[in-house]
Amino acid sequence: MTEHSKIQPPEKSLIERAEDFFGLGEAARPAPVPRDLAAPVNRRIKRRQSRKTQSLDTEQSLARAIARGMPPKEFGEHSAPATVEASADAEPAYEDVHFPGEIHELDPECLARHGLIQPDGPITALLEEFRIVKRQVLASVRKAREGGNGKLAQRVLVCSPLPGEGKSYCAANLALAMAAEKDSEVLLVDADFAKPSILSMLGLPRGPGFMDVLARDDIKVEDCVLATDVAGLHVLPAGNHTTSDSEYLTSARTADVLDRLTRANPNRIVIFDSSPALAASPAAELANHVGQAIVVARADRTGQSALEDALTLLSSCPDLKLLLNAAHFSPSGRRFGVYYGQEA
């Protein structure tokens, strides 16, 4: 017979021999992985509801209970609709300010000496020219309101690049012409704090004014306004000059005072006679608070570079206009005022 020897199994590795010796065997094998895993269970975090959300939930629950005919006591004896808190971003309400009733008469001699419009006088070329100017200003006011910029639309800044170019002359005449409007009133503000001239041009008495209101919290702006004998025309003096005029103009109180004057009365137009833009800084500061600015350029004096620099300083104003003063030549031969003096 053929002798068959026993075939020896292959030698085990050290790890396999250790499994046999310690009896690990099946326990050492990895656990089988199931084909389908169970869906994970997420733990919900209970968030604390705000007072406003709790009040809204209470109101909705109470409404559903009443609709189903359930007695209110099932929701607790103390459950009642809560008052919804006012929004923190709500715009403050401004009540209209009433100006003092004392009437101050304009001095006709002062008006004539400074070449201003005579309120009760005949129709002149000067009046006709400023009628055209005020139409452009009022058209811009309406356009700004339609564009949602009503906060600034009622404020008009009048200034010039340099002194002696007629900005106070134009501001006063514009205010006198606009006061004749039937649907609006005018507040002329002397904002040339260093060299105020509006009161002397109109023949009005001196008193506290705009800068005093900005510098002191105990002074109300309406108490400083002067009512005139021209219907619809009021004047706010410049007040006492300080060394911090620009700093007061950039304070939060300036915005509050101007909002108080204009927001409550949409028919009130505020005209600022400001200092020259290249001679003092208040004009550039006021440009942030107005809807349009009229830059007065004198035909025989204002240079192009000065005008460009002034427009750059006033660029924060959304609407800049140019007004040419002391122009004696008209290519078309236009002569306003003569027509009304002719007989039929």
ABEGO torsion letter per residue (X at the ends): XBBBBBBBBBBBBAAAAAAAAAGAEAAABBBBBBABBBBBBBBBBBBBBBAAAAAAAAAAAAAAAAAAGBBAAAAEAABBBBBBBBBAABBBBBBBBBBBABBBBBBAAAAAAAGBBBAABBBBAAAAAAAAAAAAAAAAAAAAAAAGAAAAAABBBBBBABBGAGAAAAAAAAAAAAAABAABBBBBBBABAABBAAAAAAGBBBBBBAAAAAABAABBAAAABBBBABBGBBBBBAEBBBAAAAAAAABAAAAAAAAAAAAABAABBBBBBBBBAAABAAAAAAAAABABBBBBBBAAABBAAAAAAAAAAAAABABBBBBBBGBABBAAGBBBGAAAABBX
